[in-house]
């Protein structure tokens, strides 16, 4: 789970006089849908689905997932995913599309514009140290502090189900936890939280926190994989809002914001501290891990709002790559493929909002950084009657490849 990424780009969503109601809309069998032909050749999809099956397999039988008026158990979600893989691996593309329309409920997740909005995130690789140095590598990446308290408000009221409150004790009172200004510029967590590593400066820490995970390369070549562990309870503020008069709207991206900060070092503290939210990390062996605690699959795993979208489920997305990803082309390149909901984020709110994980490396950064694309987004889950005729463990599913 991550509190990241590109919320400043939501500024590009403009209201209108008559706005559709955001929500999950059932799609009728005769509705006009995009052709469900995967432009990625299904590469990595079986692996991503296998990760979701791992997640469902850890859950009790009575864990439920809601799609419109239908509720599915964890076992039914497993069967739905396996049925999709069986069809995908045994049918032609034309036959697959027909069977998906017949065997699956399809829902469109729409935002207030009646569409969907896509951004991207990636796993950066950053230079770091295990011990701070005087001139550089003095900015810590903290583990979760032991004095940070998280309260499940749903335990106190059904109306507050799904909401949490984070803070610390002052005597017998629960008060807000330290904000970014206190942590970074007043060193308030000294002796209260463990530094896992140190980066070159506060800018690099800030942008790693936006991504929610990353690789830190030490001077001896060792790679540390850090993943989101928690957050200080303060609301996220998009610093890009402060720079709209500095960076042209059409050029606004993670890269352009970072470049501005490096070119204006005297403004770094005042800009970064307008975002009081602060992310804590943990060391993991494999990853990056999404909010369902499975490694993310590049170009297949997506983040959506866990409050309104079932975890681990299958989606179809239709959008375009950002123009900066392929500057040699004079028209947007389509992006149309299946994905799996395996992550969430503090800036990913409501229906019709998705964040695509692009992996690590230069290509991933080039695509994810400027991504702010409109499109359409559909959720798919097998019909109950189909699952009843091919329950989990059916011999017809034994040959399904999960690799």
Phi, psi and omega in degrees: 000144187222148173246081191232245296221127174058030178298336178302331183287346176294344177299340182282350177277115186252135179288167176218173187292328179233105185254131175298156179278126177298148178167186179252115188249123176298142180252123180290160183297333182262007182288154177280117180237157172297154173295128184274061179250115187286118183282354177264008180062023180066009181300129178081350185291316180299321178297316179297319179294322177301322179295320177293324177297324174300317180297310180299324181295337178277348188269152175290160183301330186270004176292132188245153179225129188250127173236102182060238181268000182254139177242132183242144173276170177299323180293322178290326176294320175301313182296322179297315180294318179294323179294320177299314180298320179300315180293315184296327185268355183238348184245158171288169182298318179295316179295321180299314182299318179297317181291324178297318179295328182276322189265346187238143163286137178237129180236142174259128177268114187242140174272191184291351175261003181077015181230204174226159181229128186242136167236181181224156174219165185210174180254105181287157173244117188235148174284141181205177179221157175276339178232145181290153174240154187296311186273338182205176179052050180245005183258112187282150166254111188270145165284169179300127177291143181290338182269005177277124182253133176245121181253128176276105184291338178296339178288343181259334182202134178298330180293341181255015181301135179089354181255143179232160177229130180244140180189198178218163181273137169235098191068240177256008182257141173267120183239163179303146179284165180306139178266180184301318181300316180292318184290314188275316190254353173243001176054042188289341181265007176301125183073002179248341180219150183270124172287128178274330179192171179234134176258174187296323184198176183291334179296314181295322176298314182301313183284332171294322178295325177297316180290328177091347178198164179179172177253132177249119180264120180278168184293343176267007178094348179296139177254128173255131176258117180252139181229156179306132177243330182173182186215157189279000176094354178273148181291147179283136173239129182281112184292342177300336178298330181283346188248012182295336176267000180251325183239124179305140184307318183289345179257002183293123179199172176301318182296317182290325177292315179298319179299318179299316181297318179294329181277348181228068185300333180289347180258354188301309183298314183295326180284311184296324184282354172291343174259100184286346181293142182219131184258140175251155187239171172217155176273133178229158181278322179226160183158198005290153182265137173275186184285351173263014173061041171230152178298139180282148179255120181306135176069005177236324180280136177229156176254134173223175183286113184295342181285335186234350183241129179299137180287144171083355189278171183273140177226159168240128180239144178223113180206207177224158171288152173295147182301326182293342181288330180223071186297340181284347180265143185262011175211155182300139177270127181296150175229109188220114183192169174276150177214179183225134182280105185229011182207173178211187180183153182298333181263359181260095189236135172083181180282159178066029182226121183217150180234123185263130178274126186253003179094211178231171180100178186296318181297316180299317179294321182297326180276314187292318187305307183269006188289122175203076192246142171277161179176204178229153186216126184235144175252139181234136174212139185296145178293149183301318183294331177290318179294326180292329180276343177221071184292167177306137182091358177303139183301332182293344182261355185294333182271003182292128178274129179256019178238000000 
